[in-house]
Amino acid sequence: MIRTCLGLIGYPRRYSVKWRTRKRTYTRIYYLYTLEELVHLLRDAGFKPVSMGYYSPFKQKSQNIYIVVTKARATEVAP
């Protein structure tokens, strides 16, 4: 029941949120990642992280992640 109230479905950090317009209702899906998970996915996709961290525009502790990447050369991609 708690999962239903929070919009939690399937994957532990996959949330669905209803978004209404005047004509329709849409379901927006959010996937929440840790910094380590996101870096791993980017490396697997062939990117090389240059800079990463957390960003907070309002000087509060924030969980907004930023990652600056470059496309890795063919010799730099891990097998």
matplotlib code that plots the C-alpha trace (Angstrom):
import matplotlib.pyplot as plt

x = [0.0, 2.8, 4.3, 1.0, 0.7, 4.3, 3.9, 6.6, 6.4, 8.7, 12.3, 12.9, 13.7, 11.2, 8.4, 5.3, 3.6, 0.3, 0.6, -2.6, -3.3, -6.7, -7.3, -5.4, -3.6, -0.1, 2.0, 5.6, 8.2, 11.2, 14.2, 16.4, 20.1, 23.0, 26.1, 28.0, 25.2, 25.0, 28.8, 28.8, 26.0, 27.8, 31.1, 29.3, 27.8, 31.3, 31.6, 34.5, 33.6, 35.5, 33.8, 31.0, 29.3, 26.2, 24.6, 22.3, 21.1, 19.5, 22.4, 20.6, 21.9, 20.7, 20.7, 20.9, 23.7, 25.8, 28.3, 30.4, 31.6, 33.5, 33.1, 35.8, 38.1, 37.9, 41.2, 39.9, 36.6, 36.8, 35.9]
y = [0.0, 2.4, 1.7, 2.6, 5.9, 6.9, 6.0, 3.4, 0.7, -2.2, -1.0, 0.4, 3.9, 4.2, 6.6, 7.4, 10.7, 11.9, 15.1, 16.8, 19.3, 20.7, 18.0, 14.9, 13.2, 11.9, 9.6, 10.8, 8.2, 9.2, 6.9, 7.9, 7.0, 7.3, 9.1, 5.7, 4.1, 7.0, 7.0, 3.3, 3.6, 6.4, 4.5, 1.5, 3.7, 4.9, 8.2, 9.4, 11.4, 14.7, 16.2, 15.2, 16.0, 17.4, 20.7, 22.9, 26.2, 27.2, 26.5, 23.5, 19.9, 18.6, 15.4, 16.9, 15.2, 16.7, 14.9, 16.4, 13.8, 13.4, 10.7, 8.2, 7.1, 3.5, 2.7, 4.1, 2.1, -0.7, -4.2]
z = [0.0, 0.8, -2.6, -4.3, -2.3, -3.2, -6.9, -6.5, -9.2, -10.1, -9.8, -6.3, -7.5, -10.4, -9.6, -11.7, -11.2, -12.8, -14.7, -15.8, -18.5, -19.5, -22.0, -20.8, -17.9, -18.6, -16.5, -16.0, -15.0, -12.9, -12.4, -9.5, -9.6, -7.2, -8.5, -8.7, -10.7, -13.2, -13.7, -14.3, -16.9, -18.6, -18.8, -20.2, -22.9, -23.9, -22.0, -19.8, -16.7, -16.4, -13.4, -11.2, -7.9, -6.3, -7.2, -5.0, -6.3, -3.0, -0.6, 0.9, 1.0, -2.3, -4.2, -7.7, -9.5, -12.3, -14.5, -17.2, -19.7, -23.0, -25.5, -24.8, -27.6, -28.8, -27.0, -23.7, -23.6, -21.1, -22.4]

ax = plt.figure().add_subplot(projection="3d")
ax.plot(x, y, z, "-o")
ax.set_aspect("equal")
plt.show()
